[in-house]
Every structure is written in C-alpha cells, then in structure tokens.
Amino acid sequence: MASVFLYHVIGDLTVGKPELVEFLETETVESAIRTIGECTEGGIPVWKKRPQKNVVEKAEMRQQRFMGIINSLDIVAFLARAECLVDQEKALKTPIAEVVVPNNSLLKEVDPATRLIDALEMMKQGVKRLLVPKSVVWKGMSKRFSILYNGKWLKNLEASGSSSSFSSSRPSTSSYPEKKFCCLSREDMLHFVIGCLGALAPIPLSSISALGVVDPNSYHIDTSSPALEAAQKRPQDLSAVAVVECTSEGQHKIIGEISASRLWKCDYVAAAWALANLTAGQFVMGVEDNVSSRALLDFSFNSRTGDTEGGGGGGAAVRPKKFSTRSIGFFNNPTSPAEIIAVATGRSMYRGRSTPLTCKVTSTLAAVLAQMLSHRATHIWVTEADSEDVLVGVVGYTDVLGAVTKHPNTVVSVNL
C-alpha cells in the first residue's frame, strides 16, 4: 500500500472546491440539462428538500435526503420515450424526481479527517460522491496516521483544546454547528493520484493487462440493434455501452459508444430522437442531411431560434429543423473551406464516426489515467495489442483506483 494514501486525509482534496449547491428533486429536466454541463462525470446528485430549514441537520438525515445521481444518458433515454417525443415541452418541464433512479448508496458523507485510503476503498465499493464538510475547525485525529489536513501538520494543536482534543478517537459530526459542504467525485481522486505517480512506482509504468485492471465484461450492442437498447437493457449502474460489429471470427470491432460522456454537452432533444429512431450504428456513425430514407427526410423537430417568423421583432420563434447527427454535437464545427461551402450551400458533408476513446492492453496505467483525465472520460475501451478496434474490455475509474491501492510493493517512506 502506498503510504501517500495513508498519510493524507480526505480534507486535503477539498482545497479550492466550491461549496455544494443542492439540486433538488423538484427541479425540471430542462434545469438538469443546464446543470449537468457544468458538473464532473456528466452527472449530478439529486436531493430531497429539507423538512426544516432552521434545524441543524444530522448526518443520517442528510444521507436519507440524497436520492441518487442523474446523468446525461439517463435524461436522453427519458426524452426518447414515445410520450416525451410527442410533447417535448412537457417532457422538459418534468420534475427530475420522476427521472432519477433512486440509489442512496452512491453518496456518503465523510469527516474531513478520514484517511484517503479509506475514502478510496469506499469508492472501490461503488460510492461515486463523497460529501465533505468545509470550514471545519479540526481538533484531534480521526485516524492515527492522518497527519495532514489542508497541507498543514496536525501536531500543533491549540493549547486550550489539547486536553480534550484526544478524548475521542473521532470528532462527532453532530457536535458541529450548521456546516457547508463540498462534493468530491472519483475524478477528483484521480487528479490526486496523477499528482503522485512517482510515489506509486513501478505501478504507473506497468501495463493495464499486467495489473489485471481490464474488465472483460464490458456491455456492448451490435450496430444493427436499435440504439434505444443501449439505454433500456444496460445495467442500472452502467453509463457507457460499446457499439460493435461482429466479424466472421467471432470478434467484436468497436465503432463507437453510447455513453453519458459522449452525450454530456450535446443537443439532448436531437439525441433523444436519434436514440429512439436509429440503429446503434447510425447513431454513432452519423446520418447525413440528404439520406435516402423517407422517414428521416420527412422528420423535423421544433427548435427554438433567435429568428422570428415573418421578420417581426420580439421573442424567439419555433420553426422546423431537419435532423442530422451533426446536430447532436458529435462533430466539430466546419473549419476547412470545403466544409464551410458545403454548410453554406446546404449540401451534406459526412464527417465520419464519433470515434470512441480506446487504448491497448499493452498501454501503461499512467497513459490510461492521463487519457481519461484529459478527455474527462469515465472509462476507456480496451483493444487487442495488434488491433485498434477489436474490443477486449473496458477500464473505468474504479479499476484504476483498485490498481493503485491493492499492490503492496508501492510503500514509500515519509519523513516526519
């Protein structure tokens, strides 16, 4: 076990983190879409309203108010329902409580003096968010190895409180006045890990296959399957589905993915229609404006624009807009002269598939970790060493956290 995880506490990761603003169950789907674009991992925690505002809330009461986490794939799947496609305006005004899947175990409140290794263990067991008090006058140690808090040594305690600071091995959270909190995600944990790769040697330079972190049970669907199956048949806790082509040798070649990461900042209405009406292959490969299918040619959805009907002033008008996968947000804005001309003249220019984020089984853990953080992805699809698209598994946040904490040969000395 790397002692860097033993000699740090979870409070060290809260420096500079913004105060938690609870997203309540009464908020609408439309509001959730805006909020998700500003949050990590493409999802937000959802809370029930506090029964009494002026009463100090205990930790167990706060835990009970937490409902679950809603991500972009959940919302797109909801908007892809038949009744939502018929009345999009009503769907966007739906309370988020009717969309989020209740799962109270995805968040846990922890004391800022909790050892980092204990927090990592919680996340390995399925916790996705840690709720940590901010601005706490911390006296005493919750664990005998917790010697740092916010980068300061904890042995210089206030004289007035030193006699009583060790009367209990852990300060009671119920004894604090009303607190402010911040929320730490698994991405925050990986940012800490990548900052101390030297202390974890030689693990970061080992291949992911040698470390055994590749999950071979990645969920996938065939290109010919309806795209909606990716949302309907996926396991509840899964936010990514690979779209594959089956070869004559029985291999699966990955051509794209349907995931919360890909849909994070997309056009949710366009993505919902595509999820409900296209095959998985069409969804990730792209559909041109001038497709031959009469169903696609005739389809239009309402899109609010700044132009008004008849050239009049005032508010935004609603006019039909033809569907193109480009409108989902899978493709970059046109930059080359040919692309600009094509867009200006209304001609179609197919820009290719939405390339999934992949690595090889021979890739090092450090490379995979850097790739995940630079793309802000919750996972990376793993392919064979001699092929760029033959799928063998997936690596996620939990797999990386497990790799850096389970190997005993990474102990480093700390000078006290």
N, C-alpha and C positions, 0 to 999 in steps of 0.2 A: 504494500500500500504506500503510495507516495505521501510523505509527511506534509507536503504542501496542502493536502486536503485535511490533515489532522490539526495543523496549527493555524488554520484560518476558520473564521466563523461566517455564517451567512450574512451578518451585518456588514461585512467588508464589501459585499457586492451591491449594497443599497446606495452607495455614494453616488450622488447625481441622478438617482432615479426619481421620476416625477411622482407626486402624490396620486394615489389611486382615486379615480373618479368612477363610482359605481354605475354600470349600465343596467338600468332596471328593467324588469320583465314587462313593464307597461310601455316601454319604448317600441316604436314601429320597426318593421323590416327595413323601411327606407332609411331610418336613422341608423340602424345597424350597419347597413352598407357603407355609409359615410364613415362610421367609427372604425370599422374593420380595416379600412385603407390606411389608418394611422397606427395600427397596433402590430405587434410581433406575431409571427406564426400564422397570420391570416385569420385570427380568431379572437374573440373577446369573451371574458367571463360575464355571466348574466346573474343578477341578484334580485331577490325579492325585496320589497320595500320594508324599511324598519318599522316595526309596530309603534314605537315611541321614540321621538327624536331627542328628547331631553334626558333620557335614561342612559347611563353608561352601559354599553353592550358587552356582555361576556363573550369569550372566545367561542364557546359552544353555540351560543345564539347566532353569532356571525357565520359560523360554519353551516348552520342549518338554513340560513338565508341564501347561501350560494346554491344556484340551480344547476349550472353546467356551463359549457363553452360552446359558442356558436361560431362556425367558420364559414368561409365563402362558399364552399361546396355544399354545405347544408342549406344555405339560402338559395343558391341556384337550383338545387334539387326541389326545394319548396316552390319556387316560382315556375318550375317546369310541370307542376301538376296541371291537369286539364282545367280545373276550375279557376286556377290562377292565370292561365293563359287567356281565358275568356275575359276576365276582368282584372287587368294588371293593376289598375289604380287601387282597387280594393285590396289586392294581394300585398301591395307595398305599404298599405296602412294597417296591415295585420299586426297585432301585438306580438312581440318576439317570444313571449311565453308560449304561444301556440306552435312555435317552430323549433325551439331549442329542445334537445334530447336531455332529460334530467339525468345528471350523473354527479352526485355530490362528492365523489371521491377524487375528482380531477384537481381540486384545490385543497391546500392545507395551510392553516396558519401556524407559523413557527416563531419562536423567540429569536431576536437578532443574535443571541449568543449561541445558537445551535451550531455545532460543528459542521463544516462544509461537507465532510464525508457523510454525515447523517442525512443532510439535505439531498445529496446526490443519490443516496440509497432510496429515499422517498420517490425521487423521480424515476429511478430504475423500476420501481414497483407500480408506476402508472400515474403518479401525480404530475400534472402539467404546469401548474402555477403554485407559487409559494407566496403567501401573504405575510409580509414582514412589517412590524411597527417601525415608524420613523420617529426621529427626535426623542429617543428614549434616553433618560439619564441612567446609564447602565452601571450597576454596582454589583460586584461579585462575578462568579464564573458559573455558567451552566454546565460546563464540562471541564475537567481538569486540564485538557490540552488546548482549550480555547484561550490563547494568549494574545490574540489581536482582535481589535474591533475598530473599524473605520481607520485602519492603518496605524493605530496607537497601541502601545503596550498597556496591558491592563493591570500591571502590578503596582502602579502608582495610584492607589485608591485614596479617596478623600479620608482624612484622618477622622473626621466626625462620624463617618459611616463605616469605618473599618471594623469596629467591634461587632456590628450587627450584619455586615455585608456577607459574612460566610455562615450565618445561622441557617441558611437553607441552601441546598445544592443548586436550586433553580428558582429564580425570582418568579413570583406568581403574576401572571398576566392580568388577573382580576384585580390586583392591587394598584394598577396603573390608572391614572385619570383617562379621560376620553382621548384616544390616540388617533394619529394619522398613519396611514399605511401606504406601502408601495407593493407592487406585484412583480415578482421575478419569474421569468419564463425559462424554459430549457435553453433557449438561445442565449440568455444571459449567462447561464452556466458554461456554455461552450465558449463564449467570449473570454471567460476567466481561464478556461483550460488552454486555449490557444496562446494566452499570455504567459503560460508557464510550461511550454513544451520542453524546454531544456531540463527542467526538473523531472520530467516524466521519461527521459531517455532510458532505454532504447525503444520504447513502445511507439512513439510517433513515427519512427522510420521503418517500422515493421509493416508488412503488407496486411491488408484487412482480412485476407484469407488465412494467413498465418495466425492472426489474433482470434479468428473464429467469430468475427462480428457480422458476417454476411448472413442475413436472414433469407433462407431459400424459399420460404413460404409467402412470397410476395403475391398479392392478389392481382389478377390480370383478366382481361376480356379480349375476345377476338375482334378484329376490325369490322367484321360483318355483323356483330351484335349491336342491338340498339344502344346508343350512348347512355340512355337512361338507366340501363342495367348497372352502370358504374356507381350510380347513386343508390339504387334500390337494393342491390344484392351485396354490397360491400359490408364487411363487419362494422359494427357500430363505431368503434374507436379508430377506424381507418379513414384517413383524409387524402389518400392517393391510390389510384388504380392505373396500372400499366395497360396500354393498348398494344396488342401484339398480332403478328402474322405467324401462322403455323407453317413450318416448312415440311417438305416430304420426309425429312429425317426425324421429325417429331420435335424439333427445336422451336423456340419462341423468339421471334425477332421483334424487338421493341421499336415502335414507330412514333410513340407519343405517350402522353399520360393525361388523365382527367383528375385533377387534384385541387385542393384548396390553394396551394402555392401558385398554380397557373391561373386560377380564377380570382386571385386576391384583389386586383385592381382592374378588373375587366368591366365590360358593359354587361351587367347582370341580366337585364331583360333579353338582350340578344343571345347571351349564353344559355339562358333558360329555354328559349325557343329551340336553339340548336340541340340542346340536350334531349329535348322531348321529341324531335322530329328527324334527327340524323342518326346514321350509324356511328359507332365509335371511331371508325376510320375516317369518315367525313368530318367528324367533329375536330379531330386533331390534325388532319392533313390539310384541311381548308376547303372551302367551297367557293368557286368563282362567282362573280356577279352574273355572268351570262351562261349559267349552267343550263343544260338541256331539259332538266326536269321541270315539267309544267307546274308541279306543286311549289317548287322553290321560286319560279318566276312569278307566280300569282301571289305569293306570300308577301305581306307587308305588315309591319307593326308600327304602332304610334310612337313617335319620337318627338319630344319637346325640343324646339329650336328657338333661336332668337328672332327668326323671321316671322312676320305676321302675314296672314292671308290678305291678299288684295293690296298689300303695300301700306296698310294702315299702321299707325303707331300703337303704343301700349304694350301689353303683356305678350308672353310667348304664345305662339300658335302651335297646333298639333297637326302634323302632316305625315302622310305615309312615307315610310323609308324601306327600300328593298333590302333584303337580307344578304349579307356577305360575312363569311367567317372573319374577314378583316375587322368588322365592327365589334367583334368580341374583344379584341385587343391582343390577339395572338401575334400580330405582325407589326413591324416597325412602321413609322411614318415614311412616305416616299422621300428619297433623298437624291437618287440619280435622275438625270434629265429624262430618261426613258420612262421612269416610274411617274414623274410629275406630269408628263404629257399624257400618259395613259389615264391618270386620275382626272386630269382636266377635260379630256375628251370623253370620259365616261366609259372607256374601254377597260376590259378586265386584264389584270396582270397578276397571275398566280405566283405568290412569293414562296411557296414551299411549305413544308410541315412545321409545326411547332415542336422544335427539337427537344426531346427530354434530356434532363441532366443525368449523365451517366459517368461511371468510372469503371475501371477494370479490376478484376480480382487481385491483380498484382499491385494496384495502387497503394501507396502508403497511407496510414491513418492521418498523418499531418496534411497530406494533399487533399484527402477527402474532407477533413474538417475545414480547411481553408476554402474549399469549393462550396461547401454548404453555407458557410457564413457570408461569403462574397455574393452568393445568389439569394441569400435569405431563404433557403430551402429547408424543409423539414426532413428531407430524405434525398438519397441519390440511388438510382438504379445501377445495379452491378452487372457487367457483361463479362464474357469469357476473355481470357488474356489475348487470344489471337483473333478476336472478332469484336467489332464495335457495336454490334446490335443484337447479339444472341444473349438473351436475358438469363441470368442465373440466380438473381436475388435482389435484395434491397438493403441499404444501410440507413438507419434513422438516428434520431437524437439519442434514444435510449441505448442503442447498440454502441454508440461512441462513448457514452458515459459509462457503460458497463466495461468497455475495454480499458479505460484509463484508471479504473478503480479496483479491478479484480486481480491484477497481476502483482505478486508480492516482491518482484525484483526491481521495484522502482522507488525504493526508500532512499531519501536524501537527508543529509544532516542539516539541522538548523542551529545556527549559533545564537545562543540565548545570552 
